[in-house]
């Protein structure tokens, strides 16, 4: 009822303008004359009415668009909720940049939870982006938040995610379920720093710290979830140990695929190296400076895919540091820091 009343009120002014124009045409003697001056006046009246109607409709559409964006942003914040600064002693920072400008909804997902098995994180990339991918993001994140606590190993978590995604796609996309998929990277950081992972078609993470950047690639990943059934046994692979001054940098392929105006891909490994060697750093400053570098690199171009960045590290209660500096650092980068692509 409230929405109907709002629609009626929004139509009130155009109705009045239209009625005034019709009344002028039918009742005003000047409107009945056929002379040049009379025609000019009549045309001016109808032009003014038409312009007013167009401006009114434009303001109404912009108002509704702003409202939709607020609703979408609130929904996205509730679903992809802000992460705490620390999870079980590990520094955490994340950011998402949707591909569709002007919208807060993207197709990338991430979550970090503390469990009795260690800190578990997921990063994923839903096929497509925008509103169409929102339901799939909700299905995957909702399942992960439960399974991360319930399952003893990452293989059990991944199996639960596969079943949840299959149910969602058959229910929401029955005609195109075979064409939908999600890349997923599951990571578990145990209290002693041991890192375990399961990868389904997602980029492997970087380990950063101590002035070094290393992409951890223990082997070929499984296919994305939804493309083909997962194998019966899903053993997690080891990625080594996370030192007290090291961090894991997780990302979606939109970061590597981002292009500048000349078509060149974003040099993610090089940018990370600049960031780490410019330390001391916190997890938040790594995310902030890589985001700034991405914005600088893609300035003036249309982004083809969503981008998500996630940093887990700093050790248990310690902060990530650069080469030659082991002091704790809890400060985000200054707003006037130059973009990384301009650093020397």
MOPEJO-V691879 format. One record per residue. N is the residue number from 1. RES is the residue in three letters. PHI is phi in whole degrees, 0 to 359 (999 if undefined). PSI is psi in whole degrees, 0 to 359 (999 if undefined). NEAR is the number of other ideal C-beta (glycine too) atoms within 10 Angstrom. Layout:
n: {N;N}
res: {RES;RES}
phi: {PHI;PHI}
psi: {PSI;PSI}
near: {NEAR;NEAR}
This chain:
n: {1;2;3;4;5;6;7;8;9;10;11;12;13;14;15;16;17;18;19;20;21;22;23;24;25;26;27;28;29;30;31;32;33;34;35;36;37;38;39;40;41;42;43;44;45;46;47;48;49;50;51;52;53;54;55;56;57;58;59;60;61;62;63;64;65;66;67;68;69;70;71;72;73;74;75;76;77;78;79;80;81;82;83;84;85;86;87;88;89;90;91;92;93;94;95;96;97;98;99;100;101;102;103;104;105;106;107;108;109;110;111;112;113;114;115;116;117;118;119;120;121;122;123;124;125;126;127;128;129;130;131;132;133;134;135;136;137;138;139;140;141;142;143;144;145;146;147;148;149;150;151;152;153;154;155;156;157;158;159;160;161;162;163;164;165;166;167;168;169;170;171;172;173;174;175;176;177;178;179;180;181;182;183;184;185;186;187;188;189;190;191;192;193;194;195;196;197;198;199;200;201;202;203;204;205;206;207;208;209;210;211;212;213;214;215;216;217;218;219;220;221;222;223;224;225;226;227;228;229;230;231;232;233;234;235;236;237;238;239;240;241;242;243;244;245;246;247;248;249;250;251;252;253;254;255;256;257;258;259;260;261;262;263;264;265;266;267;268;269;270;271;272;273;274;275;276;277;278;279;280;281;282;283;284;285;286;287;288;289;290;291;292;293;294;295;296;297;298;299;300;301;302;303;304;305;306;307;308;309;310;311;312;313;314;315;316;317;318;319;320;321;322;323;324;325;326;327;328;329;330;331;332;333;334;335;336;337;338;339;340;341;342;343;344}
res: {UNK;UNK;UNK;UNK;UNK;UNK;UNK;UNK;UNK;UNK;UNK;UNK;UNK;UNK;UNK;UNK;UNK;UNK;UNK;UNK;UNK;UNK;UNK;UNK;UNK;UNK;UNK;UNK;UNK;UNK;UNK;UNK;UNK;UNK;UNK;UNK;UNK;UNK;UNK;UNK;UNK;UNK;UNK;UNK;UNK;UNK;UNK;UNK;UNK;UNK;UNK;UNK;UNK;UNK;UNK;UNK;UNK;UNK;UNK;UNK;UNK;UNK;UNK;UNK;UNK;UNK;UNK;UNK;UNK;UNK;UNK;UNK;UNK;UNK;UNK;UNK;UNK;UNK;UNK;UNK;UNK;UNK;UNK;UNK;UNK;UNK;UNK;UNK;UNK;UNK;UNK;UNK;UNK;UNK;UNK;UNK;UNK;UNK;UNK;UNK;UNK;UNK;UNK;UNK;UNK;UNK;UNK;UNK;UNK;UNK;UNK;UNK;UNK;UNK;UNK;UNK;UNK;UNK;UNK;UNK;UNK;UNK;UNK;UNK;UNK;UNK;UNK;UNK;UNK;UNK;UNK;UNK;UNK;UNK;UNK;UNK;UNK;UNK;UNK;UNK;UNK;UNK;UNK;UNK;UNK;UNK;UNK;UNK;UNK;UNK;UNK;UNK;UNK;UNK;UNK;UNK;UNK;UNK;UNK;UNK;UNK;UNK;UNK;UNK;UNK;UNK;UNK;UNK;UNK;UNK;UNK;UNK;UNK;UNK;UNK;UNK;UNK;UNK;UNK;UNK;UNK;UNK;UNK;UNK;UNK;UNK;UNK;UNK;UNK;UNK;UNK;UNK;UNK;UNK;UNK;UNK;UNK;UNK;UNK;UNK;UNK;UNK;UNK;UNK;UNK;UNK;UNK;UNK;UNK;UNK;UNK;UNK;UNK;UNK;UNK;UNK;UNK;UNK;UNK;UNK;UNK;UNK;UNK;UNK;UNK;UNK;UNK;UNK;UNK;UNK;UNK;UNK;UNK;UNK;UNK;UNK;UNK;UNK;UNK;UNK;UNK;UNK;UNK;UNK;UNK;UNK;UNK;UNK;UNK;UNK;UNK;UNK;UNK;UNK;UNK;UNK;UNK;UNK;UNK;UNK;UNK;UNK;UNK;UNK;UNK;UNK;UNK;UNK;UNK;UNK;UNK;UNK;UNK;UNK;UNK;UNK;UNK;UNK;UNK;UNK;UNK;UNK;UNK;UNK;UNK;UNK;UNK;UNK;UNK;UNK;UNK;UNK;UNK;UNK;UNK;UNK;UNK;UNK;UNK;UNK;UNK;UNK;UNK;UNK;UNK;UNK;UNK;UNK;UNK;UNK;UNK;UNK;UNK;UNK;UNK;UNK;UNK;UNK;UNK;UNK;UNK;UNK;UNK;UNK;UNK;UNK;UNK;UNK;UNK;UNK;UNK;UNK;UNK;UNK;UNK;UNK;UNK;UNK;UNK;UNK;UNK;UNK;UNK;UNK}
phi: {999;297;294;297;299;298;296;298;296;292;270;298;295;300;296;297;298;296;296;295;294;293;298;300;294;271;252;278;301;298;290;274;285;250;290;299;298;296;294;297;298;298;298;296;298;291;293;296;296;297;297;299;296;297;297;295;297;297;298;295;294;296;297;293;296;298;295;297;295;296;296;297;296;295;296;295;293;290;278;264;294;302;276;292;292;223;232;53;90;269;291;225;207;208;207;232;238;295;289;279;297;85;238;262;259;230;258;267;217;202;199;225;224;267;233;290;266;129;281;244;226;229;227;216;220;280;302;85;204;83;301;298;267;297;296;293;302;297;296;290;294;300;292;299;298;272;295;301;272;277;270;286;226;294;300;294;297;296;297;297;296;299;293;297;295;298;298;297;293;292;276;265;228;299;281;235;301;291;263;264;201;221;275;221;234;256;229;233;248;280;304;274;94;296;248;241;209;226;232;239;70;252;298;288;282;260;255;234;139;63;80;243;228;221;275;272;234;284;166;285;283;289;296;304;293;108;283;208;300;287;295;299;248;234;285;288;259;274;246;89;237;262;287;293;245;239;212;261;247;257;202;262;293;299;291;285;271;297;244;268;296;266;85;276;288;289;279;298;298;294;297;297;298;301;295;295;284;268;306;288;224;245;301;294;288;297;299;295;284;292;299;297;295;296;298;295;293;264;301;83;240;269;283;272;214;294;230;228;232;216;239;234;172;88;72;282;84;246;251;297;233;271;298;75;215;252;285;296;218;243;256;286;296;293;296;262;300;291;301;297;293;253;285;230}
psi: {318;320;320;316;320;320;318;316;323;336;352;310;314;324;317;316;317;318;321;321;317;319;318;315;323;328;337;126;324;326;341;343;156;6;164;316;317;320;322;315;315;317;320;320;311;329;320;318;315;318;318;318;317;314;321;315;320;315;321;318;319;321;317;323;317;321;318;320;322;317;316;319;320;319;318;321;323;325;303;68;150;138;149;159;333;141;111;41;348;136;140;137;144;158;148;137;103;148;326;113;140;2;150;1;127;176;4;155;152;155;149;129;148;126;174;346;352;183;124;138;151;140;135;167;111;139;128;184;175;201;324;332;355;316;321;319;316;318;316;313;319;318;317;319;333;310;328;329;328;325;140;331;166;331;319;322;314;322;319;318;321;316;319;318;320;316;316;314;321;330;318;331;58;328;333;23;325;343;353;143;169;131;141;140;117;133;139;124;111;163;331;5;354;137;127;151;156;133;127;87;18;154;140;152;165;146;126;154;157;25;5;151;124;125;126;107;84;349;186;139;166;165;159;149;128;340;315;155;141;154;160;324;132;77;135;148;147;139;20;206;150;115;168;341;26;165;157;134;109;148;161;162;348;333;316;332;355;132;152;185;340;4;8;138;155;126;81;313;320;317;319;320;317;318;311;319;348;8;181;155;159;167;321;322;329;311;316;318;325;322;318;320;321;316;319;318;321;11;128;7;161;124;131;339;157;157;132;139;140;131;130;120;202;0;179;97;4;164;146;133;158;182;134;9;113;12;146;147;119;18;134;160;149;152;334;14;137;150;151;327;350;359;153;999}
near: {5;6;7;8;9;10;10;10;9;15;13;9;13;15;10;11;16;14;10;13;19;11;11;16;13;9;9;14;7;13;17;11;13;6;9;8;9;15;13;10;16;18;10;10;17;14;10;13;17;13;10;15;15;10;10;15;12;10;11;15;10;10;11;11;11;10;10;12;14;11;11;18;13;11;15;18;11;9;15;22;11;7;19;11;13;14;17;16;13;26;25;23;22;22;17;21;21;23;19;15;8;8;16;17;22;26;27;29;26;25;21;22;16;16;15;6;18;18;22;24;26;28;24;28;30;27;16;15;23;15;14;14;22;19;15;25;23;16;22;22;19;14;20;25;13;13;21;25;14;10;17;10;15;23;19;14;28;24;16;17;26;19;12;20;23;15;12;21;21;10;11;13;15;8;6;9;16;10;12;21;21;27;24;28;24;25;25;21;26;14;11;9;16;14;22;20;23;24;23;23;20;25;21;18;26;22;22;27;27;18;16;14;20;14;14;15;12;12;7;8;19;18;14;20;24;24;17;10;10;17;9;7;6;18;11;18;15;12;20;13;13;25;15;16;24;24;29;23;26;24;25;28;17;26;24;15;14;23;15;15;10;6;7;10;12;22;15;23;14;13;23;23;17;17;25;24;15;17;24;19;30;25;28;21;24;25;21;21;23;24;19;20;25;24;13;16;21;18;11;6;13;9;18;12;20;25;26;24;25;27;28;26;27;28;19;15;12;18;23;30;25;20;15;10;13;15;10;14;20;13;12;16;18;8;7;5;15;11;16;22;18;10;14;4}
